[in-house]
Amino acid sequence: MYQYAAVLGHQPHISLAELSAAIPGFSLESLETKTVALFSTPEEIDADLINLLGGTIMLAQRITEADVSMSDIPKLLSGEVTKVKKKVTFGLRCYNIPRGDIKTAYRKGKEEMKRQGRPCRYIGNDKKPAATALLKDSGVVSGKKGVELFVIRRPNELWVGKTIGIQDIDAYTHRDMEKPVRDTTVGLLPPKLAQILLNFGGWMAREALPEEEKKKNAARKRKKKEIYTVLDPFCGTGVILMECLLRSWPVEGSDVTTKAVNGSKKNIEWIRKELKILKKDVSDSVTKHDATKAFSHKTLPDIVVTETSLGPNLSKKPNKTELKSLVKESEKLQEAFLQNAAATLPGVPLVCTWPFWRLGAENVRLEKIWDALTKAGYEAVLPDEIVADNPERPSLLYQRKDQFVGREIVILRPIEKS
């Protein structure tokens, strides 16, 4: 088994669920300092996976099997940079390690490099590890110019790995802020959350494969890239559509408003030009359509991944009367969409978001929709090893402190008819 550490995003429960969904054979070993997950997998992870994980800030792969101590760090550092030409850059990212021990490790690491006649410099220090932007720019994560060791003191061992991937914050910011159309009158879906939803969708698509196909995938160890066709029937300005193109997933989008359809088309055209994504390599289509009206597809999509309507963009906390109206309207829309999807997209799994509202210390969530989804023929599920707060209503709450409206993420599997 291969062992890894993941630095989780600002909502760790969702980050863990995404890892479980995106990595076949994922097995959580422990959660350290609330934001670092140690896990194992039967297959080695491609470092590029970090670019598709919206909820993981950093990935590290374990490099030791035998018991080690902080005194071994200098030798471990030098062992990881044998192929580096010219000047070596190294860093340490430590958890539960006294500052004095970190400072000593930096000093002795430099002494070890000097003893070998290798010029070096270190980034980060005993007070704070290197910023992720510096890791990227220094060539440390790629291993071409050095290494960052990832060190965690656990009750009975010292876990040592090397950083193999970090989120590209600049790329997310560019896709989010620089795209030609941003509609601030509705809830803005962050690209990271779109990636998370797509990873849940990919998990559902794999789960829906016939057993024979699953065995074939296991036999070839999933070396073949997964390609799924996605439908987003509330596409808005096309955030999910753009993220699909980035992973070479064919996508169909639709929305009830002409404004949204035109905005999606402009954003898709922009991302294709920015990243040279050709139509012949991955297709897209965007049409005007009401998601509560019958879908007509010659070939059904593999999955539906969508941010349904969150309602009006609120600038202040709603009162009880306003909230009652918001809940009623959303329940009506969500139920109509579910019934339509069940009837005209038979057997297709859904990953979607429902709104919930913060009223003081209370989260007001949709209630009637849970009966409606069962009647429509769906069951809500979560990835393996992920435990819901309410097992009868498994979902994940995504919420920012400065917003009155949050998102309840639901993964809906069609119930097989007996």
N, C-alpha and C positions, 0 to 999 in steps of 0.2 A: 504494500500500500504506500502511496505517496502522501506526504503530510504537508499541510499548508497553514499559513496564517492570513487572515483577511482583516484589514482595518475597515470597520463598518461605517456607513454614513450616519447622518444625524437622526435617522429613525431605524435603529438597529434591528427591530423586529421584522421590518420589511426587508432589510438587507439580508438577513438570514434566510427568509423565505425565498428570496430571489436566488441566492446561492444554491439552496436545495433544489430549486426548479431548473437552474441552468447547468448544473454539474451532475451528470449521471453518476450514481454511486456515492454521492455526497454523504458523509457521516460526521456529524458534529461531535468533537471530542470535549471541548470546553469553551466557555466564554470568559475571557480574561479582561479585567478592568472595564467591563461592560461594553467596550467598543472593539475588542479584538477577539475574533473567533478562530479557534484552532480546529482544523478538520482534516479528514483523510479521504482519498479517492483511489479507486483501483487503477485509474489511468492518469498519466501525467498531463497536467494542464498546459495548454498553449498560453504563453505569456500575453498574447494578443487578446485573450478573452477579456482582459480588464477594460478594453475599449467598448465592450458590449454590456458591461455590468454597471447599471446606473446607481446601485446602492453600495458599491465597494470602492473605497478610496485607494486602497493599496493591497497588493498580494505579495506574499513571501513564501518561498519554498524551503522546507527544512533541508539542511545539508549534513546533519550529524545523526548518527544512530547510537553510538556509544555515549556513556556519561561524560560530560565535559564541565569545565568550570570557567570562570572569567579569566583565569590565567592562560587558558587555551586560545583565547580570542586572537592574539597576534598571529599565531601559527595558522589559525583558520582563515584569517584575512589574507595572509600571503598565499595560502593554497588556492584561493579563489581568483587571484589576479596573475597567475603564471603566464597567461596568454596576452596580457596587456603590454603593449609596446610603449616606450617612452615613460612619461610621468604617470604615476598611479594616484588615483583619487579614491579615498575610502571614507566611509561614515558608519556610524552606529545608531540604531534605533532601539532603545532599551525600555523595557517595562518592568517595574518592580525591582529595579537595580539601584543601589545607593549611588549618589552622584560621585562619591569618591572613587568607587570601583569603575565607573564609566570614564572618569578622567584618567585613571591609571591605564585603562585599556587603550584609550586614544594615544597616550604617551608611549606605551610599550609597542603598540602597533606601528608607530612611526619609527621607533628604534629598530624593530625587526626588519622593516623595509630598508633602513639605512645599513643594517648589518649585511643585507643581501646586495647592497650597492644599487638600490633602486630609488630614484628620486620620487617623492610622494608629497601629497598634501591631504588634509582631511577637511571634510565639510560637516557642519553641525558641531556640537560640543556637549559637555556634561550637563549643561543646563537645558538644552533643547536640540533635538535632531534637526537635520537639514530640511528646509522647506521643500515641498514636492516639486515646485518649479525649478529649484536648484538641482534636484536629483535628475530631472529630465535634461536640463541644459548641460550638466556636467558629464553626461554619458555614462553615469554609474548604473542606471537601471538596465541598460542594454548589455552591460558587462564589457563594453569595448574599452572603456577608460578606467574601470575600477569596480568597486563593489560597495554595497551597503549591507552590513549584517543586521539582522532582525533578531533581537535577543529578549527572551521573556523568562523571568524567574518564576517557576512554578513550585508548589510545595515539595516535590521530590525530584526535581530535575531542572536543568537549564536548557530551554528550548532555543536552538540557534538555527536560523535560516538566512537566506539572502533575498533581498527585495527584487522581484522579477517584473512588477508592473505597477504603474500609478495612473490614476485618472488624469486625463488631459483637460484641465479646467478651461484652458484657453479655447479649445475646440468646442466645448459645450457652450461657452459664452458667445462664441462666434455664431453658432447655429441658432442660439436663442435670441440674441440681441441684434444681429446683423442681417437676418433674413428680411426681405423687402416688406412683408406684411405681418404686422403684429396687432391683434385686435384686443385692446385693453378693456373693452366693454364686456367681455366675457372672461371666465377663468382661464388663465394662461397655463397650459400644460407644460411643465418643465421637460426638456429632452431626457433628463435622467429618469424621470418617472415613466416617460414613454418607453424607455428601454426596459425598465422593470416589468411593465405590463406585457411587453413583447416576450420577455423571458418566461413569464407565466404562460403565455400563449404557446410558446415552443414546447414547454413541458406538457401541456394538454394535448398538443398535436402528436408528440411522441407516445403519450399514453393511449391515444386513440388508434394507433397503428395496430394492424393484425398481429397476433403473436408470432407468426412466421416471419414477418418483416422485422419485428423487434429482435428476433434471434439472429437474423442476417446482420443487423446493425451491430449487435454485440460481437459477432464473429469477426467483423472487419474493424472493430474497435472505433467505430464512428469516425474513421478517417475521412469519409466522404462528408462534405459540408452539408449541413441541414438547410434545406430550402422549403419554406412554407408560404402558401398564398394567404394573404391577410385581407380581410374586409374591415374597414372602419366606417360605419354608417353615420357617425356624428363627427366628421373629420375636421370641422372648424377650419383653422388656417394650415392644417396639414402636418402637425408635429409628428404624429405617429407614422404618417406616410413617408416623411423624410427619413425617419429612423429605420423604416423597413428597407428603403433603398440603400442605406449605408451597410446593411447586412445582406444585400442582394436577394431580398424577399419580394417577389411580385406583390403588388398592392392595388386594391381597389378602394377608392374613397367616395363618400357621398355626404351631402348635407342638405338640409331643407332650405337654406338661404343661398341665393345667387352670390351674395357678397362673400360667403365662406368658400364656395366653390372656386370663384375667381382668385381669392387669396391663396387657396391651396395650390392652384395651378401655377401661380407666380412663384410661390416658395419652392415648389418641386423643380421648376425650370432653373431657379437660382442654385439649388443644391446640386443639381446635375452639372451645371457649369463650374461651380466651385470645386467639386471633387471629381469631375470627369466621369460621371456615371452615365453610361450610354444606354439608350432605349433597347438596343439589341441584346444587352446583357441582363437587364432587369426591367420589367414593364410596370406601368402604372396607368390608372384611369381614374378620373374624377368626374362625377356627375351630380346633378341636382336630384335629390330624392328624399322623401319623408321616411324616416326609419320606422315609422309605425304602419307604413303601407307595404304591401307584398313585394318581396325581393324576387327578381327573376334572373337567375344565373344559369347559363348552359352547363357550366361546371362549378360546383360548390367550392367556396374557399375552404382552406384547411382550418382556419380559426377566424373568429371575430375578436378584434382587440379595439376597444373604443373608450373614449371619455364621453359618457353621456352628458346631457345638459346638467350643469350645476346650478341653474337658475340665474337670476340677476346678480351682477357683481355688487356686493354690499360694501358700502363705505362706513357703516356703523352697525352696531349690534341690533338685530331685529327684535321687536317686542313680541309678546306671545301671540297677538292677533296676526301680525305679519308672518310669524313663523308657522302658524297653523295653515295659512294660505300657501306658503312655500312648500310645506310637506305634502299637502293635498295635491298640488299641481305636479310635483315630482313623482308621487306615487302613481298618478294617472298615466304619465308619460312612460315611466319605467315598465309598468304592467303591459301597456299597449305594445311597447317594443319587444318585450319577452314573448308575448303571445304571437306576434308577427314572425319573430325569428324562429320560434318552435315550429310554426306552420310552413314557412317558406325557406328555411335553412336547416332542414332536418339533419340531426346528428352532428351538427357543427358546434364545437365548444365555444363559450363566450368568456372573454375577460373584459370586465367593464368597471367603471366607477360610478357610485351613487353619491349624492351630496349628503353631508350631515352638518349640523349647525351647533355652534357653541353658544350656550345660554348660561352665563355665569360659569359655575364649575361643572355644569351638566352638558353632555353631548346629546343632542337630539337627533336620532337616526330614523330612517324609514322603517316602518314596522309591517304594514300590510303587504309589502312587496315580498316578504318571505313566504307567505302563504301563496302568493301569486306565482312565484317561480316554481314551487312544487306542482301547482296545478298545470303550469305550462310544460312541465316535464323536465325540469332541471334540478340538479342538486349542487349545493355549494361545497367546494373542496379546498384544501390547502396542501402544499407540497409535503412530502414525507418529513417527519421529525418536527413539524411546525404545529404548535398547539394553539388553538383559538381561545380567546377569552371566554367566549360562549360557544361550546361545542355544537349547540343546536343551530347556531347562526355563524358559521365560520367565515370570517372576513378579516381584512387588515385595514386599520385606520391610518391615513396619511394626513398629517395636519401640521401647519406652521403656526407659530405662536401669534403672529401678527395678522392672521386671517380669521374671519368669522365663519367662513365656509370651508369644511374639510372634505376629503374624499374617502369613501369607503370602498376598498378594492374587493371585488368579488370574482371568483373563478368558478364558472358554472359548467358542469359536465352534463350532457344530455343523459337522461335516465333511459336505459335500454328497456324497450317494451317486451314483456314476456309473452 
